Amino acid sequence: MSETLHLEGDLFIETFTNGVSAGVIGPIDVDSLEVKPDSQKISIPSKRKGQYGQARENYHIPKPAMVTIKTTEIPPVLLAAAFMGLESPINQGAGTMTDLPVTLPAWPKWAQLGKSNIAATGLAIKEGATALVVGTDIEVNYALGLVRAIKGGSVADGGSLTVSGTYNAVTGTRIAGNIQPEIKARLLLDGRSIVSGEAIKLTVPRASLSPKKAVDFMSDKPIEIELEGELLAVDGETAPFYVDRPVTV
């Protein structure tokens, strides 16, 4: 069997909150998964004649191993980790606006309605008793819930408006960023050598992961996140990571 290793594999990640598992996600198609063992050399210099400054003895002590993950496939839990954030659900119920007062600034600035996903049907915007025409007097960003005057329209200089209509429900997830500096996670790589077909499994019982670089929202390439962290000593484990080459029959 060839001893050349060129791997493909699926990464599974189990995250923990206050020591309690939040479940396993995967398989994740990561672009890079690096594990770097580390040690520190301790050198004892000699002061004997003719040997001054030379190493009389040296030895190594272990330092925490490091893991680095780079990926353009980004499930929500990893995106939250890239922002040092906490994920929570978005639940805007559907509702109505009745004569909602809005102070409209002069063109080209926008005013917020306080709700998003505005329904176009039935939307009525007035200045006093005068109805404004969307597309002529007023511009509406329905998705974001923004309104502004149209240049040359009847309210180009702004004014006090009332808005009536409906908004639709919005669901999804929100990441509150920069409030959770790390995530604790168990990593499992189910790998296979594309040279020999040999199974290779990497297990990291616990890693402390945090973002290594900024997230470029307007990247010319697919957004990539990079997480890194130390591998932790875990009670009941004999090492901070294991590499298995299982042979099944």
C-alpha positions as CSV (number, residue, x, y, z in Angstrom):
1,M,0.0,0.0,0.0
2,S,1.3,3.5,-0.9
3,E,2.4,5.6,2.1
4,T,1.6,8.8,0.1
5,L,-1.2,10.7,1.7
6,H,-3.5,13.0,-0.3
7,L,-6.8,13.3,1.5
8,E,-10.4,14.1,0.8
9,G,-12.8,14.2,3.7
10,D,-15.9,15.4,5.4
11,L,-15.6,17.5,8.6
12,F,-18.2,17.2,11.4
13,I,-18.3,19.8,14.2
14,E,-20.0,19.4,17.6
15,T,-20.3,22.7,19.4
16,F,-20.7,23.2,23.2
17,T,-22.4,25.9,25.2
18,N,-21.5,26.0,28.9
19,G,-20.3,22.4,28.5
20,V,-23.5,21.1,26.9
21,S,-23.6,19.8,23.4
22,A,-25.5,21.9,20.9
23,G,-25.5,19.0,18.3
24,V,-23.3,17.9,15.5
25,I,-23.2,19.7,12.1
26,G,-21.8,18.3,8.9
27,P,-20.5,17.1,6.7
28,I,-18.8,20.4,5.9
29,D,-16.7,20.8,2.8
30,V,-13.7,22.7,4.2
31,D,-10.9,24.1,2.0
32,S,-8.2,23.6,4.6
33,L,-7.8,21.8,8.0
34,E,-4.4,22.2,9.6
35,V,-3.3,20.7,12.9
36,K,0.1,22.0,14.2
37,P,1.7,20.3,17.2
38,D,4.0,22.5,19.2
39,S,6.8,22.4,21.8
40,Q,9.2,24.7,23.6
41,K,12.9,23.9,23.8
42,I,14.5,24.5,27.2
43,S,18.3,24.9,26.9
44,I,20.7,24.8,29.8
45,P,23.9,26.7,29.0
46,S,27.3,25.6,30.3
47,K,29.8,27.9,32.1
48,R,32.7,25.5,32.1
49,K,36.0,26.6,30.7
50,G,36.1,26.2,27.0
51,Q,32.4,25.4,26.9
52,Y,30.9,28.7,28.0
53,G,27.6,29.4,26.3
54,Q,27.3,26.0,24.8
55,A,24.3,23.9,25.6
56,R,25.0,21.5,28.5
57,E,21.6,20.0,28.2
58,N,18.4,20.7,26.4
59,Y,14.9,19.2,26.4
60,H,11.5,20.0,25.1
61,I,8.2,20.5,26.9
62,P,4.8,20.4,25.1
63,K,2.9,23.5,24.2
64,P,-0.8,23.6,23.0
65,A,-1.3,22.2,19.6
66,M,-3.2,24.5,17.2
67,V,-5.9,23.9,14.6
68,T,-6.8,26.2,11.7
69,I,-10.0,25.8,9.6
70,K,-10.5,27.6,6.3
71,T,-13.8,27.2,4.5
72,T,-16.1,28.8,1.9
73,E,-19.0,26.5,2.9
74,I,-20.3,28.3,6.0
75,P,-23.1,26.9,8.1
76,P,-24.7,29.4,10.5
77,V,-22.7,28.2,13.6
78,L,-19.4,28.8,11.8
79,L,-20.5,32.2,10.5
80,A,-21.4,33.1,14.1
81,A,-18.0,32.0,15.2
82,A,-16.3,34.1,12.5
83,F,-18.1,37.2,14.0
84,M,-17.5,36.2,17.6
85,G,-21.3,36.2,17.7
86,L,-24.4,34.5,19.1
87,E,-27.1,33.2,16.8
88,S,-30.8,33.8,17.6
89,P,-34.0,33.5,15.6
90,I,-35.7,36.4,13.7
91,N,-39.5,36.4,14.1
92,Q,-41.3,39.5,12.8
93,G,-45.0,38.7,12.7
94,A,-47.2,40.1,10.0
95,G,-49.1,43.3,11.0
96,T,-50.6,46.6,10.0
97,M,-49.6,50.2,10.1
98,T,-52.4,52.8,10.5
99,D,-51.5,56.4,10.0
100,L,-48.0,55.8,11.1
101,P,-46.3,59.2,11.5
102,V,-43.1,59.5,9.5
103,T,-40.8,62.6,9.3
104,L,-39.4,62.5,5.8
105,P,-36.1,64.2,5.2
106,A,-35.3,66.1,2.0
107,W,-34.2,64.1,-1.0
108,P,-32.0,62.0,-1.2
109,K,-32.2,60.8,2.4
110,W,-34.4,57.9,3.5
111,A,-36.8,57.5,6.5
112,Q,-37.3,54.2,8.3
113,L,-40.8,52.8,8.8
114,G,-39.6,50.5,11.7
115,K,-40.8,47.3,9.9
116,S,-39.4,45.4,6.9
117,N,-41.0,43.3,4.2
118,I,-43.6,45.9,3.5
119,A,-46.5,44.8,1.2
120,A,-46.9,46.9,-1.9
121,T,-50.6,46.2,-2.2
122,G,-52.7,48.6,-0.1
123,L,-49.8,50.9,0.9
124,A,-51.1,54.5,1.3
125,I,-48.8,57.4,2.0
126,K,-50.2,60.9,2.7
127,E,-49.0,64.4,3.4
128,G,-51.9,65.7,5.4
129,A,-54.9,64.8,3.4
130,T,-53.0,64.6,0.1
131,A,-52.2,61.1,-1.2
132,L,-48.7,60.7,-2.5
133,V,-48.0,58.6,-5.6
134,V,-45.3,55.9,-5.3
135,G,-42.9,56.3,-8.2
136,T,-43.8,59.9,-8.7
137,D,-43.7,61.6,-5.3
138,I,-42.2,58.9,-3.1
139,E,-39.9,55.9,-3.5
140,V,-40.3,52.8,-1.3
141,N,-37.8,50.1,-0.5
142,Y,-40.3,47.4,0.5
143,A,-37.7,44.8,1.7
144,L,-36.0,47.2,4.1
145,G,-38.9,49.3,5.1
146,L,-37.5,52.6,3.8
147,V,-39.1,55.6,2.1
148,R,-37.7,58.7,0.5
149,A,-38.8,61.6,-1.6
150,I,-38.3,61.6,-5.4
151,K,-36.2,64.4,-6.8
152,G,-38.6,66.9,-8.4
153,G,-41.6,65.4,-6.7
154,S,-44.2,67.1,-4.4
155,V,-42.3,66.3,-1.2
156,A,-38.7,66.6,-2.5
157,D,-38.0,69.0,0.5
158,G,-39.3,66.5,3.0
159,G,-42.2,66.8,5.4
160,S,-44.5,65.1,7.8
161,L,-46.2,62.0,6.3
162,T,-48.5,59.3,7.5
163,V,-48.2,55.7,6.3
164,S,-50.9,53.0,6.3
165,G,-50.5,49.5,5.0
166,T,-49.4,46.0,6.0
167,Y,-46.1,44.3,6.5
168,N,-45.4,40.6,6.0
169,A,-43.8,38.1,8.4
170,V,-40.0,37.7,8.4
171,T,-38.2,34.7,9.8
172,G,-34.6,33.6,9.8
173,T,-31.6,34.0,12.0
174,R,-29.6,36.9,13.4
175,I,-26.0,37.0,14.6
176,A,-25.2,39.4,17.3
177,G,-21.5,40.0,16.7
178,N,-18.4,40.6,18.8
179,I,-20.0,39.3,22.1
180,Q,-18.7,35.7,22.3
181,P,-14.9,35.5,21.8
182,E,-14.7,31.8,21.3
183,I,-16.6,28.6,20.7
184,K,-15.7,25.2,22.1
185,A,-16.0,22.4,19.6
186,R,-15.2,18.8,18.9
187,L,-13.9,18.1,15.4
188,L,-14.1,14.9,13.5
189,L,-12.6,14.5,10.0
190,D,-13.8,11.4,8.1
191,G,-11.0,11.3,5.6
192,R,-9.8,9.0,2.8
193,S,-6.6,8.9,0.8
194,I,-7.3,9.4,-2.9
195,V,-4.0,7.6,-3.6
196,S,-4.6,4.3,-1.8
197,G,-8.2,4.5,-0.6
198,E,-7.0,4.2,3.0
199,A,-9.3,5.6,5.7
200,I,-7.9,8.4,7.8
201,K,-9.8,9.8,10.7
202,L,-8.8,12.9,12.7
203,T,-10.5,13.5,16.1
204,V,-10.1,16.6,18.2
205,P,-12.0,16.1,21.5
206,R,-12.0,19.9,22.2
207,A,-10.8,23.0,20.4
208,S,-11.2,26.6,21.4
209,L,-12.0,28.4,18.1
210,S,-12.0,32.1,17.3
211,P,-11.7,34.1,14.1
212,K,-8.3,34.6,12.6
213,K,-9.2,37.3,9.9
214,A,-11.8,39.7,8.9
215,V,-14.9,38.7,6.9
216,D,-15.0,40.6,3.6
217,F,-18.7,41.0,2.8
218,M,-17.9,42.4,-0.7
219,S,-15.1,40.0,-1.6
220,D,-14.6,39.4,-5.4
221,K,-14.4,35.7,-4.5
222,P,-16.6,33.5,-2.4
223,I,-16.5,34.6,1.2
224,E,-14.0,32.6,3.2
225,I,-13.8,32.4,6.9
226,E,-10.8,31.3,8.9
227,L,-10.9,30.0,12.5
228,E,-8.1,28.9,14.6
229,G,-7.5,27.9,18.2
230,E,-5.8,25.8,20.7
231,L,-6.5,22.1,21.3
232,L,-7.5,21.6,24.9
233,A,-6.8,18.9,27.4
234,V,-10.0,17.0,28.2
235,D,-10.6,14.8,31.2
236,G,-10.8,11.2,30.1
237,E,-8.7,11.8,27.0
238,T,-5.0,10.8,26.6
239,A,-4.1,13.3,24.0
240,P,-5.4,16.6,22.5
241,F,-6.0,14.9,19.1
242,Y,-5.9,11.5,17.5
243,V,-5.2,10.4,13.9
244,D,-6.6,6.9,13.2
245,R,-5.9,4.7,10.2
246,P,-8.6,2.1,10.8
247,V,-8.7,-1.2,8.9
248,T,-12.1,-2.8,8.7
249,V,-12.9,-6.4,7.8
